[in-house]
Structure formats: structure tokens, C-alpha cells
Amino acid sequence: MASSGSRITFGQVVIGPPGSGKTTYCLAMREFLSRLGRKVSVINLDPANESPPYSCAVDISELVTLSDVMESMSLGPNGGLLYCMDYLESNLDWLHNQLVPLRSDYLLFDCPGQVELYTHHGALKSVFESLTKKNIRLAAVHLVDSHYCSDPGKFVSVLCTTLCTMLHVELPHINILSKVDLIEQYGRLAFNLDYYTEVMDLSYLLDHLANDPFLAKYKKLNEELVSLIESYGLVSFLPLNVQDKESMHDVMKTVDKANGYCFGNEEERNLQALMSISFGDTFHMDRVLATQEKYIKGDAKTVEEELRDS
């Protein structure tokens, strides 16, 4: 048998801001993959999540908890979380030892919800690097609440944060618009969903920002931010509703390509059986347009319509 150092293990690090649905995603993805025959283990790396809704194969609370750090170090929640991640970085042997019996499993790492951990703080990046050196092939699944699409200013902020995260984490990266079934709960979209998932010509978004009296005075700043985002050409999103098997399959397939996971014939048969129950011959339809039809009212504009009306 190959040693844990030579065995190749595959997994996902699930990251994103608070409230984006990371823990819910881990729970749903574990169930989805398990039905396909994968043996899945979830690792809780969030010291603030002391009662996760899933059974943890590894739980950081056995090493450190946020509540203990806040009390003993007189820190607030943000400072306490940074301290916890620094402490984890200093105790990587603990994590590696915990993972040894799980090396034949598919791993889901449920990570904390503090943005600076993924944009500029170095601890979690070092943790991810140490795992890849142990032959654990990871993809970063970055969740963002899809309701930000309804506010042009917030969406530009999300794009900036997402780009910073991609550049800092340095892993194969999949960006997810989560809770897409609730996307218009906080307001109507100015464009069709594909405009936001594909991050199309953002100049149209600038026109909507200029209509806001408060944001109009930041026109030049917004133009520079949009120019920076477009110059990299890296950011795009997948829409996700964790209750939709088709949506979950899209994400799984994309992550499998990103981290190099190759599934066998048995899983392929299970996948076909699972998907055919609900989707039949429509399985290969355009996913984003299908999501648009499911969850968004039909009078949002395409970019072409916006150009024609201007």
C-alpha cells in the first residue's frame, strides 16, 4: 500500500464571506457525492463553527476554538479568528496526522468566513500549500451570495474581492453564486443572469452606478476598478442552488476538472441513474439559461438590448 505521502487525495477547500452558504454547501455536496459512490469526509476548519450540521471527520475545535481564544487573549471575533488560523498554521502536524486515515477519501474542507483570510492574510494559504505538498490535490470553491447581483455597487465589490482571493489563494479556483433560487429577493436584476456569471462588458454596469447620486461622485474610481477587473479576465461564476441536482452536478463536474479528479465506471453509472430520474433528455441544456428561466422573472435585459436602448 502507498504511504500517505505518496497517495493522491482529492478535495475542495470551501471558502467565502460569512453567510455565503459554505457549511450548507459542504453538507449538500457530501450527500450528493456519497450518492454517486464517493467516500467523502468533511473537515471543519472554522473555529467559530462549534456545532456543524454534519459529522466531522476532523474538527478544528479539538485544537482551538474561537470562544476560548477570545476569552483568553481578550480579542474580538475578527482578531480571534486570525489568531486561530495562525495557531493552526503553527500546528500543521496536528492536521496532517488527523488526515492520514482519510487519505483514501474525497475531502471537503469547510473554512472560516472572514474575507481577509483569503485576500491577504497568509495563514490559510500556508495551510493549503502544506496540504498540496502532501499530495492532496485541491480546488478552491469560492461562494458568494447571489443577491449581490441586484446591486451594481456591491457586485463590483464582489468582483474585486473575488479577484483578490483568486490571486492570493493560488489554487485552481471555481467561483459560485450561491442561493441563486433567492437571487431576486433583494431586488430585480438589471441584466440577464449570464451577464453576471460570465462577467460581461462591465461598462454597462458603470452606467447603472452613475444613476445612483451617492455613487456618481465615485465614477472615476469605479471606472478604474472595472478596468482592473477586466484586464485580468479571470473572474466568472457558476450559479448554484444546493437543492437542485442539476446545479450540483454542474459544480461537481467543474471542480473535478479543476483538481484533476477522474471518476470510474461505477460512479458514472450512479451519476446517470441519479440525473435521469429528474432530467431525462434535458440533461445537456444550457445551464445558465435554465437557471434564468427557473429563478428570475423574464424582463431583465440582455447586453444587446441595453446597447440598442442606449
N, C-alpha and C positions, 0 to 999 in steps of 0.2 A: 504494500500500500504506500502511496506517495505521502510524504510528510506534509504537514500543514503549510510549510513554507513553499513547497512546490505545487501543491494542489491549486488549481484555478477555481476561484469562487466568484460568483456574480452577485451584483446587488445594486441598490439605489440609495442615495442619500436624499432624503426628502426635506427640502429647505423652503424658506419663505417667511414673510412677515407674520405677526400674530393674527390669528383669526382667518387665515387663508385656507384652512382645512387640511393641514398636514396630517394630524392624527386620524382624522376621518378617512383620508386617502390611504394611509397605511392599513387601516382596518379593512377597507373595501378591496384594496389591491391584494392583500393577503388572502382574502376569501376567494377572489377571482382567480388568482394563480393556483390556489390549492385545488380548485375545481378542475383545473387543467392537468393536475398531477404533479405540480411542483411542490417540493417540501420547502416551506417558507418559514423563516424566523424573523421576528421583529425585534429590533434593538432600540430601546428608548434612551436617547442621548439628551433628553430635555430634563434638566434637574428641577424645573418648575412643574413638570407633569408627574406628580407623585401617585396618581391613580389612573393610568391609561386604561382605555376600554378594551384592550386586547391583552392576551397573555404574553408577557415579555420573556424572550429567551435570555436577554441581557438587559439589566436596568441600571442606569447610572446612579439611581438613588442608593444602591448598595455601596457606592463610592463616595458620593457627595449629594446633598440636597440644597436647593436654593434657600429654603427656610432656615436651615442650620447656618448657612453662610451669612445670611442677612443678620441673624441674631448674634453670632459670634464675632463677626467682623464689623458690625454696625454699618452695613451697606444697604442701599436701596435695591429695588429689584433689578435695575439695569446693571449697576455695578456688581451686584451679587452674581448675576448670570455670567458676566465676563470673567469674574473670579473662578466660577465653577468650570468654565471652559479652559482657563489657564491651568486649573488643577488637573483636569482630565489630560491635558497635553503633557503635564509633568508625570502622569501615571499611565502612560501608554501601555506599559507591560501588563497592567491590570486588564485593559480592554483586549489586548491581543490574546491573553490567556483565556479570557471568557469566550472568545470566538473560536478557539481551537476545536471544540467538539461540534461546531456548527459549520465547519468548512465544506461539508457536502450539501449544505442548504443554500437556498436563494435568500439573500439578506435585504431587509428593509430597515434603514436607519431613520428613525423619527427624531428630527433635530429641533433645537430651540427656535423660538420665533422672535429673535432680535436681529434687526436688519444689519446692524454694524458688524455682526459676526460673519457676514457674508460679503460685505463691501470693503472692509479694510482691516478688521481685527484678524490676527494671524493664527489663533489657537485652533479653530476648527479646520482651517486649511491645512495646518500641520497634521492634524488627526487624519484627514482624508489622504494626505500624501503617505503617511505611515501605513495606512491600510493598502494602498495600491502597491507599495513596496513588498507587502506580504502576499502578492498575487491575488488580491481582491479587486476585481475589475468593476469599477463603479461608474454610474451615471448620476449626475445631479438632476433631480426633478424639482424645479423651482415653481412653487404655487403662488399665484396672485389672484385675489378676489376679483371676479369679472365685473363687478358693479362699478369699478373704477373707469370702465369704458364709457359710462354715461356722463362723465365729467372730463372734458378735454384737458383741463389743467392737471387733474390727478393722473390722467393717463400718460401725459408727458413725464410726470414724476415717476410713474411706474416704469416707463421705458428707461429713464436714467438709472434708476435703482437696479433694474434687471441687467442692463449693460455692465454696470459696475460689478455686479455679482458674477456675471459670466467671466469677466476679465480676472477677477480676484480668485475665484474658486479653482479655475483651471482644470475642470473635468468636462467630459462630454456632457452637454447641457440640453435639457428639454424644459421649456417654459410652458406653464399650464395656466389657462384662465379657468379657475375653479368656480364651482357653483353656477355654471352657465345657465341652468334652468331658472335662476333667480336674477339674471343679468339686468333686467329692466325694472327691478324692484325699486330702485332709487332714481329712476329717470329713463327717458327714451334715448335710444342711440341716434346719433346724427347720421351714421352711415351703416351699411350692412356689416354683418359680423366679420366677413372676410377682410374688410378694411383694417380691423384691429388685430386679427390673428396673423395676417401677412405683413402688418406694419407698412402699409402702402404710403404713397406720397403724403408726407406729413404737412405739407404746405396748406392743405385743405383744413387741417386741424388748427393751424395758426389763424385762419380766417374766423373760426368759431371762438378762439381765445380773444381775438380783437373785439368781439361783440360784448365781452364782459368788461364793464367800466373799471373794475378793480384790476383785472389782468392786462388791460390795454396798455397801461404805463410800463409794463414789463415786455413789450413787444420785441425789443431788440434782444433781450435775454432769452426769450422763448425761441426766437429765430436761431440763435447760436446753439441752444440746446438741441433743437431739432436737427440742425446741420451736423452736430457731433454724432447724434444717434444714427443718422442716415449714412454718414461717412464710414462707420464701421460695418453696417449692413449685416449685423449678426442677430438681431432680435426678431423673433417670431414666436407665436403661441399656438398651442393646441387647446381647443375648448374641451371642458370636461364636466360631465355630470356623473358622479360616482354611482348613481342608481341606474345608469344606462349601460348595459353590457357592451353595446357597440362603441360607445365613447371610451369605456375602459379598455377595450381591445385596441383601439387606435393608440392610446398612450402606451400600452404594453408593447405593441409592435415597434413603436418608435424608440422606446427605451432599450428593447432587445437589440436593435440595430446600433444604438449608441454605445452600449457596454460590451457588445460582441457576443451576447448570449445566443446560442443556437439550440433550438429545441428539437427533440426527437420525434419519431413517428407516433409514439403513443400520445404525446401531448398534442400533436397535430390533430389526431382523431378526436380527442376530447374537445379541442377547440371547435372543430367543425360541428360536433354534436351540440355543444353549448350555444353556438351562434345560430345554428339553423332552427333552433326552437322558436326564436323570436324574429329572425330576419329573412330567412329563405334566400330568394334570388336578389334581394335588395342589398345584400351584404357589402357590395363594392360601390355603392352610390357615393357621391361626393359628400364627405363627412361634414365639412363646414356648412355647406348649403343645407344639408339635412338638419343640422343644429339650428341654423337660422329659421327654418320652417317650423321647428318644434317649439322654440322658446321665445322668438322675437316677432312682434307684430310687423306686418308686411309693408309699412310705409317708410321705412328707413331708406335713405338714398344710397345709390352706388356712387363711386367716384365719378363715373362718366356722367351721371345725372347732375351731380354737383357742378361739374365743369360746364355742362350745357345750360344750366340755370344761371351761371355767373355772368 
